Amino acid sequence: MALMTSLWSCDSKKEIASTDATFTIDTALTADEISKGILSPEILWKFGRVGSPALSPDGKTLAYTISYYNLKDNKGVTNLYVIPTSGGNPVKLTDATGSESNPQWSADGKSIRFLSTRSGSSQLWEITATGEDLKQLSKVDGDINGFNISPLEDKILYAMDVKVDMATIDKHPDMPKANVRIIEQLMYRHWNYWEDGSYSHVFVANFAKGNIGEAKDINKDEAWDTPMATDFDIAEVQWSPDGKNIVYVSKKLIGKEYAVSTNSDLYLYNLESGETKNITTENMGYDRNPAYSPDGKYLAWWSMEKNGYESDQKRLFVMELTTGTKTYLTNGFDQNVEQFDWAPNSQDIYFASGIKGTEQLYKINVASKQIAQITKGMHNYVFAQKRGDVLLGEKMSMSMAPEFFTVDEATGTETQLTKTNEHIYRHIKMGKSVERWIKTTDGKDMLTWVILPPNFDSTKVYPALLYCQGGPQSTVSQNWSFRWNFQIMAANDYVIVAPNRRGVPSFGKAWNEQISGDYSGQNIKDYLSAIDNVKQEKWVDENRLGCVGASYGGYSVYYLAGTHQKRFKVFIAHNGMFNFESFYAGTEETFFPNNDFGGAYWDKNNKVAQRTYANSPHKLVGNWDTPIMIVVGEMDLRIPYTEGLQAFNAAQLQGVPSKLLVYPTETHFVTKPQNAVIWQREFFSWLDKYLKK
């Protein structure tokens, strides 16, 4: 996961939702919200958020989840829905007594199994596709984090946390009230949790007529996570079609080696012998997302070549299981392969891939290696699944939250299946997203999205915001964010300038890789090329420019604050890197700065690393003279919150107008409803103070 791929998504050790039968969702717009007709932070929390799509075996019905929130109660719930793929209205199968996840169809398509917290812990439940006969199937001690039932439905695998290492209380049982972590090696924390001696393991059990037998831990005594941290995605643990083998992803390294490496592998576990075999030993980077072809002949996965480079190109590989022959299927395809799914014929693979600031659906034939692009347009397709004759996609744009569509692969014609937030769009006007190609200082063409206010009037003059993307290897695409939402920014009468500067995917491997080791170089020039181009428009006031960003974008803000030459009147930096030396020493995924900084700050013979540290933003703080607001989450272990404290202290000590927002319970992202609304309010209050006349 890139450093702030971040703003859009990152899972970690998951919290179980606390819900009850009295919980009510809040989706209705008020009369005042309807009369204003623009997006607000409060309205954003009235959106339903779709997820976990699963087509029935015949492709005729889609099961999925929708998460809804109640801002006043400061909590949400996720429930299970079904809808015919031929069209129709969704049917809600579960109530607010629990939160549901991980839906899977039975082989006969008559029922759906899923995880739910309705019994007080996360357990396996089942319900018919018509919403009848809800029943609990598991009663294991603890929480099930994910499951997969074998194709023959005679066995089940599920993931649970298992205590492997001793915690402090185990080492000092006579001190039961002590609160201390005793740490002897890396890696002792990750993204938003501290290691506590527990690791995710996969269990296998018989599954006869819905009854779960005695389970076997196939990762017994292993001090690493399966499924792999920090996604903990059960989709990375798959049954072979004959039910005789399980393939899973894990990074079986410990201590320093774990912290500096991205070398995950695919492991094949045989149920009969109990033996486990590493089948990707030759590759030193990430190997992830294994998927068997329906006929069991092939295993597909995506692979990164370089160890320690988490944003290397995602290459699609297949292995013929009878011979062990591996084929780099997308060799010569200068794009990433994201989520993918086998066609029922076991000859084609559907996948999503980014191209020029959008994400589209593609199909590749295993035999011919021919690739066909299925969809086109200003949108992101992030999911593809084919069952029966139905090709399902999950689509979004800067103007539409994710929804499910069916796609005609021959023509690319799409039909919207779910309309979860139609009641909101009916009353809200969105700003227009304009595709703009800008020349960079080295003569390249750079895509910059310009998002205009909803009621844009070209005869008026607007303040503008330069948006600095995180990652850094993360595309500014046609993504809908429930956090950094461009439409809310535009609704506050700002023109948004969002460049796909050097270092982002979907413009070729060379464009993506250029940023590593050159943080203060070409990508900074790209930012300035974008804002300098757009500020020439008669409808932009060049004297009212702001600059905002998070994570790598937060670093970009800090760096520009010391080098912008009076361009900007105000800055906002969210969880950004301020002092490269303290960041290197304080972050957890050491492989990231090793690759992107060039190495450690104490390696004086490393010219790339020394150039990086010489250009750390904190060394330019003496040039700061522009108001800056800084946001941090105390639970952010990716970029420790002390980076923001250093920046705020430096601003205050120099008399630079500044504000600090500290969220004690938030991580790299602000995700809790009321916290998020306050974040938005403070965000625009700070900008308006310096950019609105």
C-alpha positions as CSV (number, residue, x, y, z in Angstrom):
1,M,0.0,0.0,0.0
2,A,1.6,3.2,-1.1
3,L,2.2,6.0,1.4
4,M,-1.3,7.4,1.2
5,T,-2.8,5.4,-1.6
6,S,-3.9,6.1,1.2
7,L,-6.2,8.9,1.2
8,W,-8.5,6.6,-0.6
9,S,-8.2,3.4,1.3
10,C,-6.4,1.4,3.7
11,D,-7.6,-1.5,5.9
12,S,-5.8,-2.6,9.0
13,K,-6.6,-4.7,12.0
14,K,-10.3,-4.2,11.9
15,E,-12.7,-2.9,14.6
16,I,-16.0,-4.7,15.1
17,A,-18.9,-2.2,14.6
18,S,-21.0,-1.6,17.6
19,T,-24.6,-1.4,16.6
20,D,-28.0,-2.2,18.0
21,A,-31.6,-2.6,17.0
22,T,-32.4,1.1,17.8
23,F,-29.9,2.4,15.4
24,T,-31.4,4.5,12.6
25,I,-29.8,5.6,9.4
26,D,-29.9,9.2,8.4
27,T,-30.1,9.8,4.7
28,A,-32.9,12.4,4.2
29,L,-31.9,15.9,3.1
30,T,-33.2,18.8,5.1
31,A,-35.2,21.6,3.5
32,D,-32.1,23.9,3.9
33,E,-29.8,21.4,2.3
34,I,-32.2,21.1,-0.7
35,S,-32.6,24.8,-1.1
36,K,-28.8,25.3,-1.1
37,G,-28.4,22.5,-3.6
38,I,-24.6,21.9,-3.1
39,L,-22.6,19.2,-1.4
40,S,-21.7,19.7,2.3
41,P,-19.8,17.6,4.9
42,E,-23.1,16.8,6.6
43,I,-24.6,15.5,3.3
44,L,-21.6,13.4,2.6
45,W,-22.4,11.4,5.7
46,K,-25.9,10.7,4.4
47,F,-24.5,8.8,1.4
48,G,-24.8,5.0,1.3
49,R,-21.5,3.4,0.6
50,V,-21.7,0.2,-1.5
51,G,-19.2,-2.6,-1.2
52,S,-18.4,-6.4,-1.2
53,P,-20.0,-7.3,-4.5
54,A,-20.7,-11.0,-5.2
55,L,-22.6,-12.3,-8.2
56,S,-24.7,-15.4,-7.9
57,P,-23.3,-18.5,-9.7
58,D,-25.7,-17.9,-12.6
59,G,-25.0,-14.1,-12.7
60,K,-28.7,-13.3,-12.2
61,T,-28.4,-11.7,-8.8
62,L,-25.9,-9.4,-7.1
63,A,-25.3,-9.6,-3.4
64,Y,-23.6,-6.6,-1.9
65,T,-23.4,-4.4,1.2
66,I,-24.3,-0.8,1.9
67,S,-22.8,1.1,4.9
68,Y,-25.0,3.9,6.3
69,Y,-24.2,6.4,9.1
70,N,-25.9,8.5,11.7
71,L,-23.9,11.7,12.2
72,K,-25.7,12.5,15.5
73,D,-25.0,9.1,16.9
74,N,-21.5,9.2,15.4
75,K,-21.6,5.6,14.2
76,G,-22.7,3.4,11.2
77,V,-23.9,0.0,10.2
78,T,-23.3,-2.2,7.2
79,N,-26.1,-4.4,5.9
80,L,-26.6,-7.0,3.2
81,Y,-28.7,-6.4,0.0
82,V,-29.5,-8.2,-3.2
83,I,-30.6,-6.9,-6.6
84,P,-31.4,-8.6,-9.9
85,T,-28.8,-8.0,-12.5
86,S,-31.5,-7.6,-15.1
87,G,-32.7,-4.5,-13.2
88,G,-35.1,-3.8,-10.4
89,N,-35.1,-2.6,-6.9
90,P,-32.6,-3.7,-4.2
91,V,-33.9,-5.9,-1.3
92,K,-32.4,-5.4,2.1
93,L,-31.8,-8.8,3.8
94,T,-30.5,-7.8,7.2
95,D,-31.4,-5.2,9.9
96,A,-29.3,-2.9,12.0
97,T,-28.8,-5.5,14.8
98,G,-25.4,-6.2,13.4
99,S,-22.9,-5.2,10.8
100,E,-22.4,-7.6,7.8
101,S,-19.4,-8.3,5.6
102,N,-17.8,-10.9,3.3
103,P,-21.0,-12.2,1.5
104,Q,-20.6,-15.4,-0.5
105,W,-23.1,-17.4,-2.4
106,S,-23.9,-21.1,-1.9
107,A,-23.1,-23.3,-4.9
108,D,-26.8,-23.7,-5.7
109,G,-27.4,-19.9,-5.5
110,K,-30.2,-20.3,-3.0
111,S,-28.5,-18.8,0.1
112,I,-25.8,-16.3,1.1
113,R,-23.2,-16.8,3.8
114,F,-21.7,-13.8,5.5
115,L,-20.0,-12.5,8.6
116,S,-22.1,-10.5,11.1
117,T,-21.5,-9.0,14.5
118,R,-25.2,-9.4,15.5
119,S,-24.4,-12.1,18.2
120,G,-21.8,-9.9,19.9
121,S,-18.7,-11.1,17.9
122,S,-18.0,-11.6,14.2
123,Q,-19.4,-15.0,13.3
124,L,-20.6,-16.8,10.2
125,W,-24.3,-16.5,9.3
126,E,-26.5,-17.6,6.5
127,I,-29.7,-16.3,4.9
128,T,-31.7,-17.3,1.9
129,A,-31.5,-15.1,-1.2
130,T,-35.1,-14.1,-0.5
131,G,-34.4,-12.9,3.0
132,E,-35.6,-15.9,5.0
133,D,-34.3,-18.4,7.5
134,L,-31.5,-16.2,9.0
135,K,-29.3,-18.4,11.2
136,Q,-25.9,-18.4,12.8
137,L,-23.5,-21.1,11.6
138,S,-20.5,-20.5,13.8
139,K,-19.9,-20.0,17.5
140,V,-16.1,-19.9,17.7
141,D,-14.3,-18.3,20.5
142,G,-13.3,-14.9,19.2
143,D,-13.9,-13.0,16.0
144,I,-13.8,-14.5,12.5
145,N,-12.1,-11.9,10.2
146,G,-12.9,-13.6,6.9
147,F,-13.9,-16.9,5.4
148,N,-14.1,-19.0,2.2
149,I,-16.2,-22.2,1.7
150,S,-14.7,-24.8,-0.5
151,P,-16.2,-25.3,-4.0
152,L,-17.6,-28.7,-3.0
153,E,-19.0,-27.1,0.2
154,D,-17.6,-29.8,2.4
155,K,-14.9,-27.6,4.0
156,I,-14.5,-24.1,5.2
157,L,-11.4,-21.9,5.9
158,Y,-11.5,-18.8,8.1
159,A,-9.1,-16.3,9.5
160,M,-8.8,-15.5,13.2
161,D,-6.2,-13.7,15.4
162,V,-4.1,-16.1,17.4
163,K,-1.8,-15.4,20.3
164,V,1.8,-16.5,19.3
165,D,4.2,-14.3,21.2
166,M,4.1,-13.3,24.9
167,A,2.8,-10.0,25.9
168,T,4.0,-8.0,29.0
169,I,1.4,-9.6,31.2
170,D,2.7,-13.1,30.2
171,K,6.3,-12.2,31.1
172,H,5.4,-10.5,34.4
173,P,2.2,-12.2,35.7
174,D,2.8,-10.7,39.1
175,M,2.3,-7.2,37.6
176,P,-1.2,-7.4,36.2
177,K,-1.9,-3.6,36.3
178,A,1.3,-2.7,34.4
179,N,0.9,-0.9,31.1
180,V,4.1,-1.2,29.1
181,R,5.3,-2.7,25.8
182,I,8.5,-4.6,25.9
183,I,10.0,-4.5,22.4
184,E,13.1,-6.3,21.2
185,Q,12.9,-6.1,17.4
186,L,11.2,-4.6,14.4
187,M,8.4,-4.4,13.3
188,Y,6.5,-3.6,16.4
189,R,3.7,-1.4,15.0
190,H,2.0,-1.0,11.6
191,W,-0.2,1.7,10.1
192,N,-2.7,2.1,13.1
193,Y,-2.0,-0.8,15.5
194,W,0.8,-2.0,17.8
195,E,1.8,-5.6,17.7
196,D,0.4,-7.4,20.7
197,G,1.7,-11.0,20.1
198,S,-1.4,-11.9,18.1
199,Y,-1.3,-12.8,14.4
200,S,-3.9,-13.6,11.8
201,H,-4.0,-17.4,11.0
202,V,-6.0,-19.5,8.7
203,F,-8.1,-22.4,10.1
204,V,-9.6,-25.2,8.1
205,A,-12.6,-27.3,9.2
206,N,-15.2,-29.7,7.8
207,F,-18.4,-27.9,6.8
208,A,-21.2,-30.5,6.7
209,K,-24.7,-29.2,6.1
210,G,-23.7,-25.8,7.6
211,N,-22.1,-27.3,10.7
212,I,-18.5,-26.4,11.3
213,G,-16.3,-29.2,12.6
214,E,-13.0,-29.1,14.6
215,A,-10.6,-26.6,13.0
216,K,-6.9,-26.9,12.2
217,D,-4.6,-23.9,12.3
218,I,-2.6,-24.2,9.1
219,N,-0.3,-21.4,10.2
220,K,0.3,-22.8,13.7
221,D,3.1,-21.0,15.7
222,E,3.8,-18.6,12.8
223,A,4.6,-15.1,13.9
224,W,3.3,-13.3,10.8
225,D,-0.1,-12.6,9.4
226,T,-2.2,-14.6,7.0
227,P,-4.0,-13.0,5.2
228,M,-1.2,-10.5,5.0
229,A,-1.1,-7.2,6.9
230,T,-2.2,-4.5,6.5
231,D,-5.1,-5.5,4.3
232,F,-6.0,-8.8,6.0
233,D,-8.0,-9.5,2.9
234,I,-9.5,-13.0,2.9
235,A,-9.6,-12.9,-0.9
236,E,-5.9,-13.6,-0.7
237,V,-6.7,-17.1,0.6
238,Q,-8.3,-19.3,-2.0
239,W,-9.5,-22.9,-2.5
240,S,-8.4,-24.9,-5.5
241,P,-11.5,-25.9,-7.5
242,D,-11.1,-29.5,-6.4
243,G,-10.9,-28.5,-2.7
244,K,-7.6,-30.3,-2.2
245,N,-5.3,-27.3,-1.9
246,I,-5.4,-23.8,-0.4
247,V,-3.2,-21.0,-1.8
248,Y,-2.5,-18.0,0.4
249,V,-0.3,-14.8,0.6
250,S,2.0,-14.1,3.4
251,K,5.3,-12.3,4.1
252,K,7.1,-14.8,6.2
253,L,9.8,-12.6,7.6
254,I,10.6,-11.4,11.1
255,G,12.1,-8.3,12.6
256,K,14.3,-6.0,10.5
257,E,13.9,-8.2,7.4
258,Y,10.1,-7.8,7.7
259,A,10.4,-4.0,8.0
260,V,12.7,-3.5,5.0
261,S,11.2,-6.0,2.6
262,T,8.1,-6.3,0.4
263,N,8.9,-9.9,-0.5
264,S,5.6,-11.6,0.0
265,D,4.9,-15.0,-1.6
266,L,2.2,-17.4,-2.6
267,Y,2.0,-20.5,-0.5
268,L,0.3,-23.8,-1.5
269,Y,-1.1,-25.8,1.4
270,N,-2.1,-29.4,0.7
271,L,-4.9,-30.6,2.9
272,E,-4.1,-34.3,2.6
273,S,-0.3,-34.1,3.4
274,G,-0.4,-30.9,5.5
275,E,2.6,-29.7,3.6
276,T,3.1,-26.0,2.6
277,K,5.1,-25.0,-0.4
278,N,6.3,-21.6,-1.5
279,I,5.6,-21.3,-5.2
280,T,7.0,-17.9,-6.0
281,T,10.5,-18.1,-4.4
282,E,12.2,-16.7,-7.5
283,N,10.5,-13.3,-7.2
284,M,11.8,-10.8,-4.6
285,G,8.9,-8.3,-4.6
286,Y,5.2,-8.5,-3.8
287,D,3.3,-11.6,-5.1
288,R,-0.4,-11.1,-4.3
289,N,-4.0,-11.8,-5.1
290,P,-3.9,-15.4,-6.2
291,A,-6.9,-16.8,-8.1
292,Y,-7.6,-20.2,-9.6
293,S,-9.1,-20.6,-13.0
294,P,-12.6,-22.3,-12.7
295,D,-11.3,-25.5,-14.4
296,G,-8.3,-25.6,-12.0
297,K,-5.8,-25.6,-14.7
298,Y,-4.2,-22.2,-13.9
299,L,-3.3,-20.0,-11.0
300,A,-3.2,-16.2,-11.7
301,W,-1.7,-13.5,-9.5
302,W,-0.1,-10.1,-9.7
303,S,3.5,-9.6,-9.0
304,M,6.0,-6.8,-8.4
305,E,9.6,-7.3,-9.4
306,K,11.6,-5.1,-7.1
307,N,12.0,-5.9,-3.4
308,G,11.3,-2.9,-1.2
309,Y,9.4,-1.0,-3.9
310,E,5.7,-1.1,-2.9
311,S,4.6,0.9,-6.0
312,D,6.4,-1.2,-8.6
313,Q,4.4,-2.2,-11.7
314,K,1.7,-4.8,-11.0
315,R,2.3,-7.6,-13.6
316,L,-0.2,-10.3,-14.2
317,F,1.2,-13.9,-14.1
318,V,-0.3,-17.3,-14.6
319,M,1.0,-20.7,-13.7
320,E,0.0,-23.9,-15.4
321,L,-0.5,-26.1,-12.4
322,T,0.3,-29.5,-14.0
323,T,3.7,-28.3,-15.3
324,G,4.6,-25.4,-13.0
325,T,5.2,-23.2,-16.0
326,K,4.8,-19.5,-15.3
327,T,4.0,-16.9,-17.8
328,Y,4.3,-13.1,-17.5
329,L,0.9,-12.5,-19.2
330,T,1.0,-8.7,-19.5
331,N,4.6,-8.4,-20.6
332,G,4.8,-5.2,-22.7
333,F,1.6,-3.7,-21.2
334,D,2.8,-0.4,-19.6
335,Q,0.0,-0.3,-17.1
336,N,-0.8,-1.8,-13.7
337,V,-3.2,-4.8,-13.3
338,E,-5.4,-4.0,-10.4
339,Q,-8.4,-6.2,-9.3
340,F,-9.0,-9.1,-11.7
341,D,-11.3,-12.1,-12.1
342,W,-11.4,-15.2,-14.2
343,A,-14.1,-15.6,-16.9
344,P,-16.2,-18.8,-16.5
345,N,-14.4,-20.3,-19.6
346,S,-11.0,-20.3,-17.8
347,Q,-9.5,-18.7,-20.9
348,D,-10.0,-15.0,-20.3
349,I,-9.3,-12.7,-17.3
350,Y,-11.1,-9.5,-16.7
351,F,-9.2,-6.7,-14.9
352,A,-9.2,-3.1,-14.0
353,S,-6.3,-0.9,-15.0
354,G,-5.4,2.8,-14.8
355,I,-4.9,4.8,-18.0
356,K,-4.3,8.5,-18.2
357,G,-6.0,9.5,-15.0
358,T,-8.9,7.1,-15.3
359,E,-9.5,3.4,-14.6
360,Q,-11.0,1.1,-17.2
361,L,-12.0,-2.5,-17.6
362,Y,-9.9,-4.8,-19.8
363,K,-9.9,-8.5,-20.9
364,I,-6.9,-10.6,-21.6
365,N,-6.8,-14.1,-23.2
366,V,-4.4,-16.5,-21.6
367,A,-3.4,-18.3,-24.8
368,S,-3.0,-15.4,-27.1
369,K,-2.1,-12.7,-24.5
370,Q,-4.2,-10.3,-26.5
371,I,-5.6,-7.4,-24.4
372,A,-8.9,-5.7,-25.2
373,Q,-10.1,-2.5,-23.5
374,I,-13.8,-2.8,-22.7
375,T,-14.7,0.6,-21.2
376,K,-13.7,4.2,-22.0
377,G,-14.6,7.5,-20.5
378,M,-14.1,9.9,-17.6
379,H,-14.6,7.4,-14.7
380,N,-13.0,4.8,-12.6
381,Y,-13.9,1.1,-12.9
382,V,-12.3,-0.6,-9.9
383,F,-13.9,-4.0,-9.9
384,A,-14.8,-6.6,-12.5
385,Q,-16.6,-10.0,-12.1
386,K,-18.1,-12.3,-14.7
387,R,-20.7,-15.0,-13.9
388,G,-22.9,-16.5,-16.4
389,D,-23.4,-14.0,-19.2
390,V,-23.1,-11.0,-16.8
391,L,-20.1,-8.8,-16.5
392,L,-20.3,-6.6,-13.4
393,G,-18.3,-3.5,-12.7
394,E,-18.0,-1.1,-9.8
395,K,-17.8,2.5,-11.2
396,M,-17.3,5.9,-9.8
397,S,-16.2,9.4,-10.8
398,M,-15.4,12.7,-9.2
399,S,-19.2,13.4,-9.4
400,M,-20.6,10.0,-8.4
401,A,-19.9,7.8,-5.4
402,P,-19.3,4.1,-6.3
403,E,-22.2,2.2,-7.8
404,F,-22.5,-1.2,-9.6
405,F,-23.0,-1.4,-13.4
406,T,-23.4,-4.3,-15.9
407,V,-21.2,-3.9,-19.0
408,D,-21.6,-5.3,-22.5
409,E,-18.1,-6.4,-23.2
410,A,-18.6,-6.3,-27.0
411,T,-19.6,-2.7,-27.1
412,G,-18.7,-1.2,-23.7
413,T,-22.3,-0.2,-23.2
414,E,-23.0,0.1,-19.5
415,T,-26.3,-0.2,-17.5
416,Q,-26.5,1.2,-14.0
417,L,-27.7,-1.4,-11.6
418,T,-27.7,0.3,-8.2
419,K,-28.7,3.9,-7.6
420,T,-28.0,4.1,-3.9
421,N,-27.7,7.9,-3.6
422,E,-30.2,9.0,-6.3
423,H,-32.2,10.9,-3.6
424,I,-29.2,13.0,-3.0
425,Y,-28.0,13.7,-6.6
426,R,-31.6,14.8,-7.4
427,H,-31.1,17.8,-5.2
428,I,-27.4,18.5,-5.4
429,K,-25.5,20.1,-8.3
430,M,-22.0,18.9,-8.9
431,G,-19.1,20.9,-10.2
432,K,-17.7,20.1,-13.6
433,S,-14.4,18.2,-13.9
434,V,-12.3,19.4,-16.8
435,E,-9.4,17.5,-18.4
436,R,-6.5,19.8,-19.0
437,W,-3.1,18.9,-20.5
438,I,-0.3,21.2,-19.4
439,K,3.3,21.4,-20.5
440,T,5.9,20.7,-17.8
441,T,9.3,22.4,-17.4
442,D,10.9,19.4,-19.2
443,G,8.5,19.5,-22.1
444,K,6.2,16.7,-21.1
445,D,2.4,16.7,-21.2
446,M,0.7,16.4,-17.8
447,L,-2.9,15.7,-17.2
448,T,-4.4,18.1,-14.6
449,W,-8.0,17.9,-13.5
450,V,-9.6,21.3,-13.0
451,I,-12.8,21.0,-10.9
452,L,-15.1,24.1,-11.2
453,P,-17.7,25.3,-8.7
454,P,-21.2,23.9,-9.2
455,N,-22.6,27.3,-10.2
456,F,-19.5,28.3,-12.1
457,D,-19.7,31.7,-13.9
458,S,-16.8,32.4,-16.2
459,T,-17.4,36.2,-15.8
460,K,-16.6,35.9,-12.1
461,V,-13.2,35.5,-10.4
462,Y,-12.6,32.6,-8.0
463,P,-9.9,31.7,-5.5
464,A,-8.1,28.5,-6.5
465,L,-6.6,25.5,-4.6
466,L,-3.6,23.5,-5.7
467,Y,-4.3,19.9,-4.6
468,C,-1.1,17.9,-3.8
469,Q,-1.6,14.2,-4.2
470,G,-0.5,11.6,-1.6
471,G,1.2,8.3,-2.3
472,P,3.4,9.6,-3.8
473,Q,2.6,6.8,-6.3
474,S,-1.1,7.4,-6.4
475,T,-3.0,8.7,-9.4
476,V,-5.3,11.7,-9.3
477,S,-8.0,9.8,-11.1
478,Q,-11.8,9.9,-11.4
479,N,-12.0,8.8,-7.8
480,W,-14.8,9.6,-5.4
481,S,-13.4,10.2,-1.9
482,F,-15.5,10.3,1.3
483,R,-12.6,12.3,2.9
484,W,-10.8,14.6,0.5
485,N,-13.7,15.3,-1.7
486,F,-13.2,17.6,-4.6
487,Q,-16.9,18.4,-5.0
488,I,-17.1,19.7,-1.4
489,M,-14.1,22.0,-2.1
490,A,-15.7,23.2,-5.4
491,A,-19.1,23.7,-3.6
492,N,-17.3,26.2,-1.3
493,D,-16.6,28.3,-4.4
494,Y,-13.0,27.2,-5.1
495,V,-11.5,26.2,-8.3
496,I,-9.5,23.0,-7.7
497,V,-6.3,22.3,-9.6
498,A,-5.3,18.6,-9.3
499,P,-2.2,17.7,-11.3
500,N,-1.0,14.2,-12.1
501,R,2.5,15.2,-11.4
502,R,5.6,13.0,-11.8
503,G,5.3,9.8,-9.6
504,V,1.8,8.7,-10.3
505,P,0.6,5.6,-12.1
506,S,-1.5,5.3,-15.3
507,F,1.0,7.3,-17.4
508,G,3.6,4.6,-17.8
509,K,6.2,3.0,-15.6
510,A,8.9,5.7,-16.3
511,W,6.5,8.5,-15.2
512,N,5.6,6.6,-12.1
513,E,9.2,5.7,-11.1
514,Q,10.8,9.2,-11.7
515,I,9.8,10.5,-8.3
516,S,11.8,8.0,-6.2
517,G,14.9,9.7,-5.0
518,D,13.8,13.1,-6.4
519,Y,11.2,14.3,-4.0
520,S,12.3,17.9,-4.2
521,G,12.8,17.8,-8.0
522,Q,10.6,17.5,-11.0
523,N,7.3,16.7,-9.3
524,I,7.6,20.0,-7.4
525,K,8.1,21.8,-10.7
526,D,5.1,19.9,-12.0
527,Y,2.9,21.3,-9.2
528,L,4.0,24.8,-10.0
529,S,3.5,24.3,-13.7
530,A,-0.1,23.3,-13.1
531,I,-1.1,26.2,-10.8
532,D,0.9,28.8,-12.9
533,N,-1.0,27.6,-16.0
534,V,-4.5,27.7,-14.5
535,K,-4.0,31.0,-12.6
536,Q,-3.8,32.7,-16.0
537,E,-7.5,32.1,-16.6
538,K,-9.6,35.3,-16.2
539,W,-11.8,33.4,-13.8
540,V,-9.0,32.7,-11.3
541,D,-7.7,35.3,-9.0
542,E,-3.9,34.8,-8.9
543,N,-3.7,36.7,-5.7
544,R,-6.0,34.2,-3.9
545,L,-4.3,30.8,-4.3
546,G,-4.1,28.1,-1.6
547,C,-2.2,24.8,-1.4
548,V,-3.5,21.7,0.4
549,G,-2.5,18.1,0.7
550,A,-2.1,15.0,2.9
551,S,0.6,12.4,3.5
552,Y,3.1,12.9,0.6
553,G,0.8,15.8,-0.3
554,G,1.4,17.1,3.2
555,Y,5.1,16.9,2.6
556,S,4.6,18.8,-0.6
557,V,2.8,21.5,1.2
558,Y,5.6,21.8,3.8
559,Y,8.2,22.0,1.0
560,L,6.3,24.5,-1.1
561,A,5.8,26.6,2.1
562,G,9.5,27.2,2.0
563,T,10.0,27.6,-1.7
564,H,6.7,29.0,-3.3
565,Q,8.0,32.5,-3.9
566,K,4.8,34.2,-2.7
567,R,2.4,32.3,-5.0
568,F,0.2,31.1,-2.2
569,K,-1.7,32.9,0.5
570,V,-2.5,29.9,2.7
571,F,-1.5,26.2,3.3
572,I,-3.1,23.1,4.8
573,A,-0.9,20.0,5.5
574,H,-2.5,16.8,6.8
575,N,-0.3,14.1,8.3
576,G,2.7,15.0,6.1
577,M,6.4,14.3,6.4
578,F,8.2,17.4,7.8
579,N,11.6,16.2,9.0
580,F,12.9,13.4,6.8
581,E,15.4,12.2,9.4
582,S,12.9,11.9,12.2
583,F,10.4,10.3,9.7
584,Y,12.9,7.7,8.7
585,A,13.6,6.9,12.3
586,G,10.0,6.9,13.4
587,T,8.0,5.2,10.6
588,E,7.3,1.5,10.5
589,E,7.6,0.3,6.9
590,T,11.3,1.0,6.5
591,F,11.2,-0.3,2.9
592,F,9.4,2.8,1.9
593,P,12.0,5.5,2.7
594,N,14.8,3.0,1.7
595,N,13.4,3.1,-1.8
596,D,11.9,6.6,-2.1
597,F,14.5,8.5,-0.1
598,G,17.4,6.4,-1.4
599,G,18.4,5.0,2.0
600,A,19.2,5.9,5.6
601,Y,20.3,9.4,6.6
602,W,23.4,8.1,8.3
603,D,24.7,6.6,5.0
604,K,27.0,9.5,4.1
605,N,28.3,7.8,1.0
606,N,24.8,7.4,-0.5
607,K,24.5,10.5,-2.8
608,V,20.8,10.0,-3.5
609,A,19.9,9.7,0.1
610,Q,22.0,12.7,1.1
611,R,20.4,14.8,-1.6
612,T,17.0,13.8,-0.2
613,Y,17.8,14.7,3.4
614,A,19.4,17.9,2.4
615,N,16.1,19.0,0.9
616,S,13.9,18.0,3.9
617,P,11.2,20.6,4.4
618,H,12.3,21.4,8.0
619,K,15.5,22.8,6.6
620,L,13.5,25.4,4.7
621,V,11.3,26.4,7.5
622,G,13.2,29.7,8.0
623,N,11.6,30.8,4.7
624,W,8.0,30.3,6.0
625,D,5.9,33.4,5.9
626,T,2.5,32.1,4.9
627,P,-0.4,31.0,7.2
628,I,-0.5,27.2,7.6
629,M,-3.0,24.8,9.2
630,I,-1.7,21.4,10.2
631,V,-3.8,18.2,10.9
632,V,-2.5,15.1,12.7
633,G,-3.9,11.8,14.0
634,E,-2.2,10.5,17.2
635,M,-2.8,6.9,16.0
636,D,-1.0,7.5,12.7
637,L,1.9,5.2,12.8
638,R,2.7,5.5,9.1
639,I,3.8,9.2,9.5
640,P,4.0,9.8,13.2
641,Y,1.9,12.7,14.4
642,T,5.1,14.3,15.9
643,E,6.0,15.4,12.3
644,G,3.0,17.8,12.4
645,L,3.9,19.0,15.9
646,Q,7.4,19.9,14.8
647,A,6.0,21.9,11.8
648,F,3.4,23.7,14.0
649,N,6.0,24.5,16.7
650,A,8.3,25.9,14.0
651,A,5.6,28.1,12.6
652,Q,4.5,29.4,16.0
653,L,8.1,30.1,17.1
654,Q,8.6,32.2,14.0
655,G,5.3,34.1,14.4
656,V,3.7,32.5,11.3
657,P,-0.1,32.4,11.6
658,S,-0.9,28.7,12.2
659,K,-3.4,26.3,13.6
660,L,-3.1,22.7,14.7
661,L,-5.8,20.0,14.7
662,V,-4.9,17.0,16.8
663,Y,-7.2,13.9,16.6
664,P,-6.3,11.5,19.5
665,T,-8.2,8.6,18.1
666,E,-7.7,9.0,14.4
667,T,-5.0,7.4,12.3
668,H,-3.5,8.5,8.9
669,F,-7.1,9.3,8.0
670,V,-10.0,11.0,9.7
671,T,-12.8,8.5,9.5
672,K,-15.2,9.0,12.4
673,P,-18.3,10.9,11.3
674,Q,-18.2,13.9,13.7
675,N,-14.4,14.2,13.6
676,A,-14.6,14.3,9.8
677,V,-17.3,17.0,9.8
678,I,-15.2,19.2,12.2
679,W,-12.2,18.6,9.9
680,Q,-14.1,19.9,6.9
681,R,-15.5,22.9,8.8
682,E,-12.0,23.9,10.1
683,F,-10.6,23.2,6.6
684,F,-12.8,25.8,4.9
685,S,-12.8,28.2,7.8
686,W,-9.0,28.4,7.5
687,L,-9.1,28.8,3.7
688,D,-11.9,31.3,3.7
689,K,-10.1,33.5,6.3
690,Y,-7.2,34.1,3.8
691,L,-8.8,33.6,0.4
692,K,-12.3,35.0,0.5
693,K,-12.9,38.7,0.1
